[in-house]
Amino acid sequence: MAQYLCPMLTALNLDGTVDFDGMHREYERLIKAEIDGIVILGSSGEFYAFDEKTILEIVEDAVKYVDKRVKLFAGTGRMSMDETIRISNTAVELGVDAVMIVGPYYIQTSPRGIYEYYNTIAKEINGDIYIYNYPENTGYDVSGDTILKLIEENSNIIGLKDTVPAAVHTEDLIVKIKEKHQDFKIYTGYDNNFVSVVLSGGDGCIGALSNVVPEICKGLAIDIKNGDLESITVKKRFIDRLMELYTVSVPFMPAMKYLLNSMGVTMTEYCFYPAEWLDLRQIERVESLKKYILKNSI
């Protein structure tokens, strides 16, 4: 069945500390919308800006607060392999359902290097792993051949988030991998690719627009299950329009947080540098998107 997982924004106080009350409000909001899973400390959650101590505080708090009401995943990829293994194992011990691991970024590598990295950590991690493929930010693509080899040698590698703009990339992985490993989970990282990827045999989306309109995202998954083409079309066009939110600021999190706060969801706009506060033109674009959302509520 098609699933929509939310890579949740991290609520922050203006001094850069974690707003745990804000996190709790967001967990409740997403659970109420019946979203299929929550991913903490992904790209949307600014994982790269936290030290190990804070990461584990966020994980421990999330596990306790969510309390198995929905699937919970934690992003644990770090530049240090030892740190990735250590944080992953602690997250598993604390009770997350799986960890999601982006490979080392900044430094490029070969397919063999990618394979050796994931193969090594998989054998040291005592829980289920999702590979997070994000070529635009890591500088390399985790190919279907590499994934197949990893799956065959590591039973705890159970899924993939494929954050590539072209849906055909994810669809090619579905064809290559699902033929041999039907239970392997494949999610797109782009909201506008959700329908195409699911119709091609994928499992759904881990897309950040579910922070903004979780009910619409979950509703789209239900519509696909029910084969409601008319409703799918309406919601897909709605999502396509909201994709502009990813382009208002780079990275997109300040724009998304501003929109949520503007819509009455208590969350400061604060993000860690190099993210910046929105300027007036960016605010105008977000306000225009807010008007669209309110006018076209589905």
GIQUIZI-V265480 format. One record per residue. N is the residue number from 1. PSI is psi in whole degrees, -180 to 180 (999 if undefined). Layout:
N | PSI
N | PSI
This chain:
1 | 140
2 | 137
3 | 148
4 | 115
5 | 144
6 | 118
7 | 94
8 | 138
9 | 151
10 | 120
11 | 128
12 | 145
13 | 166
14 | -14
15 | 6
16 | -2
17 | 161
18 | 132
19 | 90
20 | -32
21 | -41
22 | -39
23 | -43
24 | -40
25 | -38
26 | -41
27 | -47
28 | -42
29 | -43
30 | -40
31 | -40
32 | -35
33 | -4
34 | 35
35 | 150
36 | -16
37 | 158
38 | 132
39 | 114
40 | 152
41 | 36
42 | -163
43 | -44
44 | -29
45 | 6
46 | 43
47 | -33
48 | -17
49 | -4
50 | 148
51 | 171
52 | -40
53 | -46
54 | -39
55 | -47
56 | -30
57 | -42
58 | -44
59 | -48
60 | -43
61 | -43
62 | -45
63 | -45
64 | -43
65 | -44
66 | -39
67 | 47
68 | 12
69 | -19
70 | 157
71 | 139
72 | 125
73 | 151
74 | 132
75 | 125
76 | 9
77 | 129
78 | 168
79 | -32
80 | 126
81 | -43
82 | -40
83 | -39
84 | -46
85 | -45
86 | -48
87 | -40
88 | -47
89 | -37
90 | -41
91 | -41
92 | -43
93 | -35
94 | -26
95 | 13
96 | 156
97 | -29
98 | 163
99 | 150
100 | 122
101 | 115
102 | 141
103 | 169
104 | 136
105 | 171
106 | -53
107 | 127
108 | 164
109 | 180
110 | 167
111 | -36
112 | -40
113 | -40
114 | -47
115 | -49
116 | -37
117 | -56
118 | -36
119 | -40
120 | -48
121 | -34
122 | -36
123 | -13
124 | -11
125 | 130
126 | 48
127 | 180
128 | 146
129 | 136
130 | 130
131 | 136
132 | 103
133 | 115
134 | 72
135 | -36
136 | -32
137 | -26
138 | -27
139 | 4
140 | 157
141 | 134
142 | 107
143 | 163
144 | -40
145 | -42
146 | -44
147 | -44
148 | -44
149 | -41
150 | -42
151 | -44
152 | -23
153 | -9
154 | 103
155 | -16
156 | -2
157 | 104
158 | -5
159 | 178
160 | 136
161 | 119
162 | 98
163 | 80
164 | 129
165 | -39
166 | 117
167 | -29
168 | -29
169 | -49
170 | -39
171 | -38
172 | -39
173 | -38
174 | -48
175 | -45
176 | -41
177 | -44
178 | -25
179 | -34
180 | -27
181 | 80
182 | -31
183 | -8
184 | 128
185 | 132
186 | 118
187 | 143
188 | 151
189 | 2
190 | 124
191 | -39
192 | -8
193 | -2
194 | -54
195 | -48
196 | -44
197 | -42
198 | -43
199 | -23
200 | -1
201 | 3
202 | 178
203 | -12
204 | -147
205 | 144
206 | 81
207 | 141
208 | -16
209 | -17
210 | -14
211 | -33
212 | -49
213 | 64
214 | -35
215 | -39
216 | -43
217 | -47
218 | -39
219 | -36
220 | -40
221 | -40
222 | -42
223 | -39
224 | -43
225 | -40
226 | -7
227 | 31
228 | 86
229 | -39
230 | -46
231 | -37
232 | -45
233 | -45
234 | -48
235 | -37
236 | -42
237 | -35
238 | -47
239 | -43
240 | -40
241 | -39
242 | -11
243 | -20
244 | -27
245 | -28
246 | -18
247 | -6
248 | -45
249 | 154
250 | 113
251 | 175
252 | -13
253 | -41
254 | -41
255 | -40
256 | -41
257 | -40
258 | -44
259 | -45
260 | -45
261 | -39
262 | -29
263 | 6
264 | 3
265 | 113
266 | 106
267 | 128
268 | 159
269 | -7
270 | 130
271 | 159
272 | 145
273 | 145
274 | 6
275 | 148
276 | 163
277 | 148
278 | 143
279 | 178
280 | -40
281 | -40
282 | -40
283 | -41
284 | -40
285 | -41
286 | -41
287 | -35
288 | -40
289 | -36
290 | -43
291 | -40
292 | -44
293 | -47
294 | -35
295 | -32
296 | 31
297 | 134
298 | 999
